[in-house]
């Protein structure tokens, strides 16, 4: 049974920072391709960042240079460090396997 639990969302002012965390059970992040997705007010779910099992990262153009995805294999935890946040980053952020076979409950990020 795979379970993904996100945390770390909140409300910040533009230019601020947040770090999202995702703890996994029933899955080893160092054996899986994982991503952070977000769903904004338009209800479209977009891939923001991905981290392949072998370490390659991907970032959407909209967050490149501002967001950093990482993982702690010992803690089986993923992170998304978000800097220089913009109002357009406002969304529910989901930790998920790439392809969305498994995803968490989401955490709200609001940037004003």
Secondary structure, 3 states (H helix, E strand, C coil): CCEEEEECCEEECCCCCEEEEEEEECCCHHHCCEEEEEECCCCCEEEEEEECCCCCEEECCCCCCCEEEEEECCCCEEEEEECCCCHHHCEEEEEEECCCCCECCCEEEEEC
